[in-house]
Amino acid sequence: LEFAVQMNCHGCADAVRAALDAAPDVKLLELRPQEQSVLVETTAAAERVRELLENSGCRAVLKGMGGSSE
């Protein structure tokens, strides 16, 4: 899943990382604060991941999703 996440400072990126690290079913693949983009691999619903991201204090919107080749 790829999310657009409003990260206005380095602290925002740290908060996003902490929120996702606390979820055992979410694996952070890429965190790009300059592009305001977060890429994760998960078995959780997209809405659940969006809630985790927004619990960090940043607004988040799902940009896209793709399936696994496995």
C-alpha positions in Angstrom: 0.0 0.0 0.0 1.2 3.5 -0.7 0.0 6.5 1.3 0.4 10.2 0.9 1.1 11.4 4.4 1.5 15.1 5.5 4.9 15.1 7.1 5.9 18.7 7.9 9.1 18.0 9.9 11.6 15.3 10.9 9.5 14.6 14.0 6.5 13.8 11.9 8.5 11.1 10.0 9.7 9.7 13.4 6.1 9.6 14.7 4.9 7.8 11.5 7.8 5.2 11.8 6.9 4.6 15.5 3.2 4.2 14.8 3.9 1.6 12.1 6.6 -0.2 14.1 4.0 -0.8 16.9 1.8 -2.8 14.5 3.1 -6.3 14.1 1.1 -6.9 10.8 2.5 -3.8 9.1 6.0 -3.8 7.5 7.4 -0.3 6.6 9.1 -0.6 3.2 9.8 3.1 2.4 9.4 6.3 4.3 10.1 9.4 2.1 9.3 12.6 4.1 10.3 14.9 1.2 7.9 13.2 -1.1 5.4 12.9 1.7 5.0 9.2 0.8 4.9 6.0 2.9 5.0 2.5 1.4 4.0 -0.5 3.5 3.5 -4.2 3.1 0.6 -5.6 5.3 -2.1 -8.2 5.8 -4.2 -5.5 7.5 -7.0 -3.5 5.8 -6.0 -0.3 4.2 -8.3 1.6 6.5 -6.5 0.2 9.5 -3.1 1.3 8.2 -4.5 4.8 7.5 -5.8 5.0 11.1 -2.3 4.0 12.4 -0.8 6.7 10.2 -3.3 9.4 11.4 -2.8 8.3 15.0 0.8 9.6 14.5 -0.7 13.1 14.1 -0.3 13.3 10.3 -3.1 13.3 7.8 -3.0 10.3 5.4 -4.6 9.3 2.1 -4.3 5.9 0.3 -2.6 6.5 -3.1 -2.5 3.0 -4.4 -2.2 -0.7 -3.7 -0.7 -3.7 -5.5 -0.7 -7.4 -5.0 2.1 -9.7 -4.1 3.8 -11.9 -6.8 4.0 -14.8 -4.3 
